[in-house]
Amino acid sequence: MSLYLKVLGIHIYFAITRDSYCLNGKNIEANVEALHALRSTLNDIYLSRVANLDSAFVVWNIIISLGEKDKYYGGVTRMLEVMLPTCAT
């Protein structure tokens, strides 16, 4: 998933990996694009847990923490296999 986000743009990747990155007004758009990319890959169960959040960094960390508990990373792998076969393997 992080490779997919890097392909979308380094600013989008930074939005999920750097907590204070989107506090800068110039990077708000990167946060929105990162949120869209993350939400579009989640299954309904995980999406319901993060749908009300506005920070890509927070959403990413929740997905990772839930994924570690479930050993599945929130549906991201399965959805990427459907959407982007070359990125999932």
Contact map, one row per residue, 1 for C-alpha under 8 A:
11111000000000000000000000000000000000000000000000000000000000000000000000011001000000100
11111100000010000000000000000000000000000000000000000000000000000000000000000000000000000
11111110000000000000000000000000000000000000000000000000000000000000000000000000000000100
11111111000000000000000000000000000000000000000000000000000000000000000000000000000000100
11111111110110000000000000000000010010000000000000000000000000000000000000000000000000000
01111111110110000000000000000000000000000000000000000000000000000000000000000000000000000
00111111110000000000000000000000000000000000000000000000000000000000000000000000000000000
00011111110110000000000000000000000000000000000000000000000000000000000000000000000000000
00001111111110000000000000000000000000000000000000000000000000000000000000000000000000000
00001111111111000000000000000000000000000000000000000000000000000000000000000000000000000
00000000111111100000000000100100000000000000000000000000000000000000000000000000000000000
00001101111111110000000000000110110000000000000000000000000000000000000000000000000000000
01001101111111111000000000000000010000000000000000000000000000000000000000000000000000000
00000000011111111100100000000000000000000000000000000000000000000000000000000000000000000
00000000001111111110110000100110010000000000000000000001100000000000000000000000000000000
00000000000111111110000000000010010000000000000000000001111100000000000000000000000000000
00000000000011111110000000000000000000000000000000000000100000000000000000000000000000000
00000000000001111111100000000000000000000000000000000000100000000000000000000000000000000
00000000000000111111110000000000000000000000000000000000100000000000000000000000000000000
00000000000000000111111100000000000000000000000000000000000000000000000000000000000000000
00000000000001100111111100100000000000000000000000000000000000000000000000000000000000000
00000000000000100011111111110110000000000000000000000000000000000000000000000000000000000
00000000000000000001111110110000000000000000000000000000000000000000000000000000000000000
00000000000000000001111111110000000000000000000000000000000000000000000000000000000000000
00000000000000000000011111110000000000000000000000000000000000000000000000000000000000000
00000000000000000000010111111000000000000000000000000000000000000000000000000000000000000
00000000001000100000111111111110000000000000000000000000000000000000000000000000000000000
00000000000000000000011111111111000000000000000000000000000000000000000000000000000000000
00000000000000000000000001111111100000000000000000000000000000000000000000000000000000000
00000000001100100000010000111111110000000000000000000000000000000000000000000000000000000
00000000000100110000010000111111111000000000000000000011000000000000000000000000000000000
00000000000000000000000000011111111100000000000000000001000000000000000000000000000000000
00000000000100000000000000001111111110000000000000000000000000000000000000000000000000000
00001000000110110000000000000111111111000000000000000001000000000000000000000000000000000
00000000000000000000000000000011111111100000000000000111001000000000000000000000000000000
00000000000000000000000000000001111111110000000000000000000000000000000000000000000000000
00001000000000000000000000000000111111111000000000000000000000000000000000000000000000000
00000000000000000000000000000000011111111100000000000001001100000000000000000000000000000
00000000000000000000000000000000001111111100001000100000000000000000000000000000000000000
00000000000000000000000000000000000111111100000000000000000000000000000000000000000000000
00000000000000000000000000000000000011111110000000000000000000000000000000110011000000000
00000000000000000000000000000000000001111111111000000000000000000000000001110010000000000
00000000000000000000000000000000000000001111111000000000000000000000000001110010000000000
00000000000000000000000000000000000000000111111100000000000000000000000000000000000000000
00000000000000000000000000000000000000000111111110000000000000000000000000000000000000000
00000000000000000000000000000000000000000111111111000000000000100000000001100000000000000
00000000000000000000000000000000000000100111111111100000000000000000000000000000000000000
00000000000000000000000000000000000000000001111111100000000000000000000000000000000000000
00000000000000000000000000000000000000000000111111110000000000000000000000000000000000000
00000000000000000000000000000000000000000000011111111000001001000000000000000000000000000
00000000000000000000000000000000000000100000001111111000000000000000000000000000000000000
00000000000000000000000000000000000000000000000011111100000000000000000000000000000000000
00000000000000000000000000000000000000000000000001111111011000000000000000000000000000000
00000000000000000000000000000000001000000000000000011111000000000000000000000000000000000
00000000000000000000000000000010001000000000000000001111111000000000000000000000000000000
00000000000000110000000000000011011001000000000000001111111100000000000000000000000000000
00000000000000111110000000000000000000000000000000000011111110000000000000000000000000000
00000000000000010000000000000000000000000000000000001011111111000000000000000000000000000
00000000000000010000000000000000001001000000000001001011111111100000000000000000000000000
00000000000000010000000000000000000001000000000000000001111111110000000000000000000000000
00000000000000000000000000000000000000000000000000000000111111111000000000000000000000000
00000000000000000000000000000000000000000000000001000000011111111100000000000000000000000
00000000000000000000000000000000000000000000010000000000001111111110000011000000000000000
00000000000000000000000000000000000000000000000000000000000111111111000011000000000000000
00000000000000000000000000000000000000000000000000000000000011111111100000000000000000000
00000000000000000000000000000000000000000000000000000000000001111111110011000000000000000
00000000000000000000000000000000000000000000000000000000000000111111111111000000000000000
00000000000000000000000000000000000000000000000000000000000000011111111110000000000000000
00000000000000000000000000000000000000000000000000000000000000001111111100000000000000000
00000000000000000000000000000000000000000000000000000000000000000111111111000000000000000
00000000000000000000000000000000000000000000000000000000000000000011111110000000000000000
00000000000000000000000000000000000000000000000000000000000000000011111111101000000000000
00000000000000000000000000000000000000000000000000000000000000110111011111111000000000000
00000000000000000000000000000000000000000110010000000000000000110110010111111000000000000
00000000000000000000000000000000000000001110010000000000000000000000000111111110000000000
10000000000000000000000000000000000000001110000000000000000000000000000011111111000000000
10000000000000000000000000000000000000000000000000000000000000000000000111111111100000010
00000000000000000000000000000000000000000000000000000000000000000000000000111111110000010
00000000000000000000000000000000000000001110000000000000000000000000000000111111111000000
10000000000000000000000000000000000000001000000000000000000000000000000000011111111110110
00000000000000000000000000000000000000000000000000000000000000000000000000001111111111111
00000000000000000000000000000000000000000000000000000000000000000000000000000111111110000
00000000000000000000000000000000000000000000000000000000000000000000000000000011111110000
00000000000000000000000000000000000000000000000000000000000000000000000000000001111111110
00000000000000000000000000000000000000000000000000000000000000000000000000000001111111111
00000000000000000000000000000000000000000000000000000000000000000000000000000000100111111
10110000000000000000000000000000000000000000000000000000000000000000000000000001100111111
00000000000000000000000000000000000000000000000000000000000000000000000000001101100111111
00000000000000000000000000000000000000000000000000000000000000000000000000000000100011111
